[in-house]
Amino acid sequence: MNAATPDGAATVTDLSRLSLNTATTKALTLAEAVDVAAEAGLGAVGLWRDRVAEAGLENAATIVADAGLRVSSLCRGGFLTAADESGQSEALGDNRVAIVEAATLGTSELVMVVGGLPAATTPGGPALPDGDKDIVAARTRVANRIAELAPFAAEHGVRLVLEPLHPIFAADRAVLSTLGQCLDLAAEFPPEQVGVVVDTYHVWWDPTLREQIARAGREGRIASYQVCDWILPLAADPLLSRGFMGDGYIDFPTITRWVHEAGYAGDVEVEIFNQEIWDAPGAETVATMAERYSRLVQPYL
């Protein structure tokens, strides 16, 4: 595939760092997603646990390895904010299972969506009027549970990767909204145990983004770079308001330069939640994301 460098010269696009996150091709099985990624010349796939469960853990690892691909990350662990003892125990147990899954799949990166307020019964669900709305306490519980999980993850060669989510999701999905918050929490742990993900959809708006990406690089904590665009109007479910790079409002060349300058040399995952994209043929989706990557991301890495 041909692309243009920032100075306008033609070059051959290298897709070896491009990773298809299976959320982008939601209608495909794990095997089908791996096939379209490999056929397009990508170097990696990012796996969601639902697709892994459908295929079977050992079989999923074999499918990816046989295709000659890497597993850039496993998504997701997290949802650590339960205030009751039963919820705490359940969350810790599920995250230990996710850590073992990541190790078995051959990835060192487990993405952690830390969870919202206990007042929200389920992600996207109705709030409980008498539910716990203390966001400070919820963040404290996240920190405490990361501390419980980090040694177990380290034993398995897995890093817990904190993902800040846009503030619109603070109530039901993540009480950590900025890269700075995630780095402050991670600072209590060695960088090989707790890292962060730079997801353009969630952090592009942050006025301190350049400084926080540079800080993450200095501290050796950038574990993943995920790219997709912020599109308008927002869908009825804002979670589905993601698009291909170039379809919305995010400045990918600038943010990618910042990530590159911070020393990140890992995979670049495309993770898109969008019903129209889910309804499209998988090969078409991967071809579009590869073309956008070749123009808006790869030349700046």
N, C-alpha and C positions, 0 to 999 in steps of 0.2 A: 504494500500500500504506500502511495506517495503522499507526502505532506509538504508544508512549507515551514521553514525555520523562521525565527523572529525577524531575520534580515531579508526574508523573501526567497531564499535559495531553496531549491528542491532537495528533498532527502527521502530516504526510505524509512518508513515508520517502524519502530521497534515496539512490538506489542508484548515483549517478554515480561514487562512489569505490570501489565494490565490484568486485572482480575475481575471475573464475573461473579458478583454476589448473587446467590440463588434467589434472593428476594426480588431481583430484577426480572427474572423469568419464572414467576410464581407458578404458572400453569405446568411447567416442566418438572418431571421427576429429576432426582439427582443425576441419574445416568444420562438423561437427555440433556440436562444443562452442561454436564461435563463434555458431552459429545460436541455441542455447538461451540463451546469455548475452545476446545482442542482444534476443531476444524477451522476456526477463525484465526488460529495462531496465538491465542492468549497464553500467558505463562502460568496462570493460577485461577483458582476459584475460591470464593468465600462462601462458607456453608452455614445454613441455618439448621438448627437442631431438628426441626420438624422433618426436613428432607432426609437428614441422616437417619432419623428413627424409622422412616418409611422403608429405607433401603436396608437397614440393619447396620450397626456400627462397623463391624469388621468388613462387611461387604462394601460399605461406603468408602472406607480407606483404600480398599483394593481397586475400586472403580477409578478413583482419582489417580492413584499411583500408576495403574496400567495405562492411563491416558497421557502419562508423562507430565502431569500438572502438579503444582504445589497447592496446599491449602493455606491461603493467606490469613484466614481467621475463622473462628467459630463464633456464631452469634445464636443465642445470647445467654449469658449468665445475668445475675442481678436480681432485681425486685427484692431488695433487702430491707424495706422500711416497715415491715409489720411490727406492730407494737405488742402483740400478745405472744405468749411463749410458744404456742402451737405454730403460729405463723412464722416465728423466728426459726424454729427447728426445721420446718418444712423448707424454708428458703435455703438454709445452710445445707441441708441434705441434697436439694436439687442442684445447687452450685457445685458441690463436691462431685456429683455425677457428671456435670458439664465439664469440669476440669479433667476428669478421666477420659471423657469423650475427646476433648481437644488433644490430649496426649496421644491417644490411640490413632487419631486422624493425622497426626504428624505436624500439627501447628502449635506454636508456642503462644499464640495470642487468643485469649478468650474475651470477647467484647462484653462489657458489663453495662446494661441499661439498669440503673440502680434502683428505680422504682419511684412512685409518687407518694402522695399522702394516703394513709390508711382510710381517710374519709372517702376516697374514691374506691368503690368496691372492686372494680376491675378496670384495666386500661380502657378508657373511653366510655365507661359505664357511669350510671348516675351516682351522685355524691350521697353519702349517708349524712343526714342532718346532724346526727349526734356522733359522727365519726371524728377521729383524731385529725385536727388541722394544724398541728404544731409543726411547721416546716423545719424549724431549727432542730427540734428533737429528732425529726426524721433524718436529717443530714447526720446527726450524731450517731444514730443507729447504723447508717450506711458505713461510716468510718469504723465503728466497732466491729461490724461483720466482715468488712474487708480485712481487718486485723486478724480475725479468726480464720479466714480463708487463705490468706497469703502464704503462710508456711506450708499448708497442704498443697497449694498450687506449685510452690517452689520445689517440693519433693517430686512433682511430676513434670518439671521443666516447663511449666505454663505460667504465663504472665497474665494478671488481671488487668484488663484494659478499660479504663473508665471513659465512658462516652458522655460528654455534655450534650444535652438535648435543648433545642430552642425553648425559650421560656413558655411558649404556648403549651408545652407538654409537662410543665412543672407539677401540675396537680395529679396527673394520672400515670406518668411514665418516668420522670426523672427529676428529682429535687436538686440535681446538679445541672446548671444551665450554662456555665461558661467554662472555657478551657482553664482559666485561672482557678476556679473553684476545684476542678479536678486535680490540677497540679498541687494545690495546697494540701489536699487530702493525700495525694500520692507521695508527698515529700517525707512522710513518716516511714517510708519503706524503700528498700533498695530499688533502683530502676529496673532491674531484671525481674522484680516481683510485681510491681504495679506501674503501669504505663497509661497513656492516653491515646485516644483516636481523634484526629482532626477530620471531622465530617463537614464538608462545605455547607450542606443544607442547614446544619444546626448552628454553625458559628460565624457565617459570613458577615453578619450584622454587627459583630462585637467591635467596638471602637478600639479595644486594646488587643485585637487579634494578632497583629504583627509582633508585638512585644511578647505575647504569650506563646506563640509558635517558636520564637527565638529562645525563650526560656525553656520550653519543652525540649528543644534541641540541645541546649547546654546541659540539661539534666539527664539527657539520654533516655527520654520517656516517650518519644513518638513511636508508637507501635503499629499504627495504621493510618493511611490517608484514604478517605472515602470521598467520592465526588458524585454529585448530581446537582441539578439546578432547582432554584426556588421559583415556582411559577405562580402566576395569578390569572384569574381569580382563584382563591383558595377553594378546594373541594369541600363538600359538606363535611367530610372527615378530613381535617387538615393533614393527617398522616399521609394522605394520598396525593398531596400537592407537590410532588417531585417530578422533575422532567430531565430529559437528556441535557448534558452540558451544552449551553448555547441557546436553550429555549426560554431562559428566564433572565434573572437579574444578577447573577453571581459573576464576579470577575475572576475567572479561573486562572488566566496567566499570572496575575499578581499574587494570588494566594499560593499557587504552585511554586512560584519563585521563592516565596517566604519559606515554604516547606523544604524546598531544595537547599536554600541557604542555611537552614537549621540542621542540615546534615542527613536528612532522611533519604535512604536509598532502598526502601522496601517496595512492596507491591502497592498499586493504586486500585482500589476496589470501586466499582460502579454499583451503587445500591440505590435502586429506584422503586418507590411505591407509587404506582399509577395504574389505574384500571385499564386505560387504553393501551398502555404498553404491555400490561399482562395479557391482554386479549390478542396482541399481535404475534405472528410466528416468531419463535425463539431466535432462529438464525437471522431474521430481519432485525430484531432488537440488538443482537450482538454486533451486527455489521454497522448499525447506526452508532452505537456507543463507541466502537473502535474508530470510526471516522471522526467523531467529535473529540475523542481522546487524542487522535493524531494531530488535530488542529489546535486544540485549546489547552492541552495538558502536557503531552509528551515533549514538545519542543522546549518547555520551560523547566523540565526536570534536570 
